[in-house]
Amino acid sequence: MMASFYILFSASANKYYVGHTTESIQERLRKHNSNHKGFTGKFNDWVIAYVESFSSKHLAYFREREVKNWKSRKKIEQLISGHPDS
């Protein structure tokens, strides 16, 4: 089962959101931009900033945990820009 690790960005919140899914990225983005309870439901301008594909949900989840454990906006922005060692 294919899965994706993704990073979204909301300009109005000036925040990134890190997640993983087995759904299509476009469907997952639609759900994040819908009015729902939870962090992403507070804003409806999320855009896809970065995506990586994996062969399993487990691997995508592992990557999500790895990036979240960075606790660093700078490192996330470096990953998105394609310069992870800058």
C-alpha positions, 0 to 999 in steps of 0.5 A: 500500500503506497503512502505519503509523508507531507508538509502543509503550509498555511499563510494565515497561520504562518505554520507548517503541518506535518502528516502522513496518509494513504489517501491521495494528497489532494484528497487529504488536503481537501479534508485539512481545508474543510471546517473541522475540529482540530488544528488544521480546521482553524484555517482553510488556506493550507497548501502542499509544501512538500511530499515524499512517497513510501511503499508502506504506511509504516515508513511514511509514519516513521518519516513523519515522526522523524521530522516532528522530532526535529522540532525545528521550523528552520530544518523543515524549511531547509527540507522543503527548499531542497537544501537539508544541510544548509 
